[in-house]
Amino acid sequence: MTVIEALSDMERLATQVLAAPPELRALCWWAVAEIDRQKFARANPTLAAMREAVPDSLMAGIVADSRRGVSDPRSIASAPGAPPPPERPKGTGWHVDVGFPDRSRDFEQMDAIVAGMVGGPNEHGRRRSEARRRIAAGPSGFCEAAHRSRTGGPLVWHA
């Protein structure tokens, strides 16, 4: 009998396991439980991971505690017979308005960043002319104006 045949006919399996010696009986029940666990894990891997994370003994303890009812609140911080902590002063519930924050420093920093990258508003230096040349060149990287400035003459194509 194969494992699949045995698991498909559970009544027959149960009668054979009960007739087996005690050592073999425990092994068979463990094997059936392991097959059931693996089948459950294939069907729902997330629940299987949660089931593996918390042992059954811990879950049994939690269930037993909840069946006894709600216990009295306890804390390590409070000692028996200690005076209660003083009450905290209560506020009015209104928030103090601080107004709008001063953002001028933020704007100055952003202006400095932009000026460092592309130049300031009154800067007509080398960076701007290089940027214009790159834009005029287009994707090929060739610019007729740059050719004229280097050679002094117009662009002539030779066939």
C-alpha positions in Angstrom: 0.0 0.0 0.0 1.4 3.4 -1.0 1.1 6.5 1.2 -1.5 8.1 -1.2 -3.6 4.9 -1.1 -3.4 4.8 2.7 -4.4 8.5 3.1 -7.2 8.1 0.6 -8.8 5.4 2.8 -8.5 6.8 6.3 -10.8 4.1 7.9 -8.5 1.3 6.7 -5.4 3.2 7.8 -6.9 3.8 11.2 -7.6 0.1 11.7 -4.1 -0.9 10.6 -2.4 1.7 12.8 -4.4 0.6 15.8 -3.4 -3.0 15.2 0.3 -2.1 14.9 2.8 -2.2 17.8 3.0 1.0 20.0 6.4 2.2 18.5 5.1 1.9 15.0 1.7 3.4 16.0 3.4 6.6 17.2 5.5 6.8 14.1 2.5 6.4 11.9 0.5 9.1 13.7 3.5 11.4 13.5 3.8 10.7 9.7 0.1 11.5 9.2 0.4 14.7 11.1 3.5 15.7 9.1 1.8 15.0 5.8 -1.2 17.1 7.0 1.2 19.9 8.0 2.9 19.9 4.6 -0.4 19.8 2.8 -1.6 22.8 4.8 1.6 24.6 4.1 1.2 24.2 0.4 -2.4 25.4 0.5 -1.6 28.5 2.6 2.1 29.4 3.1 1.4 32.5 5.2 -0.7 30.7 7.8 1.9 27.9 7.8 4.7 30.4 8.6 2.6 31.9 11.4 1.8 28.4 12.7 5.6 27.6 12.7 6.5 30.9 14.5 4.3 30.2 17.6 4.6 26.8 19.2 1.4 24.9 20.1 2.3 24.9 23.8 2.3 28.7 23.9 -1.1 28.9 22.1 -2.5 26.3 24.5 -1.3 28.5 27.4 -2.9 31.6 26.0 -6.2 29.8 25.4 -6.2 28.4 29.0 -5.5 31.9 30.4 -8.3 33.4 28.4 -10.7 30.7 29.6 -10.0 31.6 33.2 -11.3 35.1 32.6 -9.7 38.6 32.8 -7.0 38.8 35.5 -6.3 41.8 37.7 -3.9 44.3 36.2 -0.4 43.9 37.4 2.9 45.7 36.9 6.5 45.4 38.0 6.5 49.1 38.6 3.8 49.1 41.3 4.5 47.5 44.6 1.8 46.3 46.9 0.6 49.0 49.3 2.5 51.8 47.4 0.7 55.2 47.2 -0.9 55.9 43.8 1.1 58.2 41.4 0.2 61.9 41.5 -2.3 63.0 38.9 -0.9 64.9 35.9 -2.1 68.4 35.4 -4.6 68.7 32.6 -4.4 71.3 29.9 -7.2 73.3 28.3 -7.1 71.3 25.1 -6.1 74.3 23.0 -2.8 74.3 21.0 -0.5 77.2 21.1 -0.3 78.9 17.7 3.3 79.6 16.6 2.4 81.2 13.3 4.0 80.4 10.0 7.7 79.4 10.0 10.3 81.6 8.4 11.3 79.9 5.1 13.6 82.6 3.8 16.7 80.5 4.7 15.3 77.6 2.7 14.8 79.8 -0.4 18.4 81.1 -0.1 19.7 77.6 0.1 17.7 76.5 -3.0 18.9 79.6 -4.9 22.5 78.7 -4.1 22.0 75.1 -5.3 20.5 76.2 -8.6 23.3 78.9 -9.1 25.9 76.2 -8.5 24.4 73.9 -11.1 23.4 76.3 -14.0 24.6 79.7 -12.9 22.8 82.6 -11.3 20.4 85.0 -13.0 23.0 87.6 -14.0 25.8 85.2 -14.8 26.7 85.1 -18.5 29.8 83.1 -18.3 31.3 80.0 -19.9 28.7 77.6 -18.4 25.8 79.3 -20.1 27.5 79.4 -23.5 28.5 75.7 -23.2 24.9 74.8 -22.4 23.6 76.7 -25.4 26.2 75.0 -27.6 25.1 71.6 -26.4 21.4 72.4 -26.9 22.1 73.7 -30.5 24.1 70.6 -31.3 21.2 68.3 -30.8 21.6 64.6 -30.2 24.3 64.1 -32.8 26.7 66.5 -31.0 27.6 68.5 -34.1 26.9 72.2 -34.3 27.4 74.3 -37.4 27.9 77.5 -35.4 30.8 75.8 -33.5 32.3 74.7 -36.8 32.2 78.3 -38.1 33.8 79.6 -34.9 36.7 77.1 -35.2 37.3 77.2 -38.9 36.1 80.7 -39.8 34.2 79.5 -42.8 30.9 77.9 -43.7 30.3 74.2 -43.6 31.0 72.6 -47.0 30.0 69.0 -47.8 32.2 67.2 -50.3 30.7 64.4 -52.4 
